[in-house]
Amino acid sequence: MGSVRNGYRERWLLAVDVGSTILRCHVYNSAAEVCGSAEVKIKVLYPSRGHVEIDPEGLWEQFVTVVKEAVKDAGIRISQVAGLGISTQRATFITWNKKTGEPFHNFISWQDLRAADLVSSWNSSMLLKAVHGSCRFLHFFTRRKRFLAASIINFTTQHVSLRLVWVLQNILEAQQAADEGNCCFGTIDTWLLYKLTNGSVYATDYSNASGTGIFDPYLMRWSSFLCSLLSIPLSMFPPVEDTSHDFGVVDSSIFGAPIPIRSLVADQQAGMFGQCCFETGDVKLTMGTGTFMGINTGNNLHTSIAGLYPLVGWKIGNEVAYVAEGNASDTGTAIKWAQELNLYTDVADTAEMARSVPDSGGIFFVPSFTGLQAPVNDPYACASFMGLKPSTSKSHLIRAILESVAFRNKQLFDTMHRETAVQILTIRADGGVSNNTFVMQMTADLFGQVIDKPKHIDMSSLGAAFLAGLAVGVWSSKEELKKLREPEVLFEPQCKLKDYEISMARWKLALQRCSNWYNDS
């Protein structure tokens, strides 16, 4: 492949996206076209019940392999790469020895439940109740949102905080190193940066830091209050840099030539940037393993009482974009589970199966293999089919599962709209489940809004490339990026919300019946 395009020398960008199940690398040109790709399935480990891990050395080897294969696929040389951007799954972390670089344990995944008992005991503790009361008092007198946020904070297993406490309580080497100021903490981006620079650069970015639950987005620094509360040494945490930034260069010994590392970004925020959700009121709906719905709240950090999470979308120089995000954990998970039960053969068939019946036949599915998040916020809810009859067919079951995805989308959308009071400008969808036309159309109907699905796939990867490209001057502005984004299809509402009111009310009743199922306390 030639390196001269339209009379000028082409500048290539590498973007690596480390997802929950797939690690992929794309090579982009200045038109944001994918010119070479490679991917590999991440080896996820389940050493015991509720424990979800990734071997750090295995992940590192896979990272190096996909970069080499993508560059080869593009027909270019490493030396022609202008910049590297890295997008990573959030809240998956590792700790390692500051002196030797040796990890104390495997990556502990965001899906890991080992801290569930800690979460439960902390959330019901008198100490946390005292913190809530004190912060309500401070908020009443100061009206500062950070005190309101602290007055309603509850821990979850998805946040790093109590999983890190578990590490410090159960892994003696990590505990000793932390006490000596010799323990490094890092999310996946930090570990990869450390490895890529041969241990010379130790950092993260604001988007990844804000997804840990240990970062204070109001003060834009690691939370000394939370670390003090949980007895976590602040010395463990890396410096936090802009999302589009000079993070150093890849050591030449790894790929044979240095590569400028110019962006680190959390996957959902990367997807938002790749979708060009740059304006206040832009919404990104990602439906993959789980559903993540985020709204750009501009320079206003939203404080939620219903379980939306305040995040830093990205920071570039003086610009800070905040996001209010809600999620539902079991989206693609539920659809994949149905395949394992032989309810269908090819995922492409599910939309037609759902349309082959006029309705779900009174069947309702509760998508709660890992609890229900905002606005229900019930970690003990169980997954369930309700209303089964002898006449129930596979198509009814599939339709019930797909409808549950759309109903959860509606719950998140209503919560986000009500709480933020931000006028919605655009809704852009991505993720594997966005290819399901039944889910997309029903979601557009329930929202009463047009939903834009782009031609580009792998939006997290594209976002990382955009951020790196801005840093090295491949693109000069976000306005230029908007011109590169193309819609593939627009889903316009075809039915009115009232057509779904009865079935959604019954589905909500099913949620109530499944609530608090696993709570033995």
Summary of the structure (lengths in Angstrom):
residues: 521
radius of gyration: 22.8
end to end distance: 63.3
largest distance: 70.0
contacts: 1835
relative contact order: 0.12
helix: 40%
strand: 23%
